[in-house]
Amino acid sequence: MTYDRLVCANCAGPVTEGRCRVCRAHRERLEQQGPLGALSPVALLTLVVLLLAAVAFVATHQPA
């Protein structure tokens, strides 16, 4: 989940607006994690599976 969809439990506002100190702290922490930090575990798992499938495909189709 990206942080533009998160709702703060403290002020009930969008985290991207940074209405309270909790929002601002969470937004800053998410920005420090980088682009992969905002991905859901399912999306990360999908990327890993696709990468492994691509490596297996290349490895099996190499001429001997």
C-alpha positions, 0 to 999 in steps of 0.5 A, spaced: 500 500 500 502 506 498 502 512 503 497 516 499 492 512 501 493 511 508 489 514 514 491 517 520 489 513 526 490 520 530 487 525 526 483 521 521 486 525 515 490 523 510 497 521 512 500 525 505 497 532 508 501 531 515 495 534 519 498 532 526 505 530 528 503 522 527 502 523 520 508 527 519 512 522 522 509 516 519 510 520 512 517 521 513 518 514 515 515 511 509 519 516 505 526 513 508 524 506 506 524 508 499 520 505 493 520 498 495 518 500 502 511 502 500 509 496 496 505 490 499 508 484 501 503 480 496 506 485 490 513 484 493 512 476 493 509 477 486 516 481 483 520 475 486 516 470 483 517 473 476 524 474 477 525 467 479 521 465 473 525 469 468 532 466 471 529 459 470 527 461 463 533 464 461 537 458 464 533 452 461 533 456 454 541 457 453 545 453 448 549 448 451 
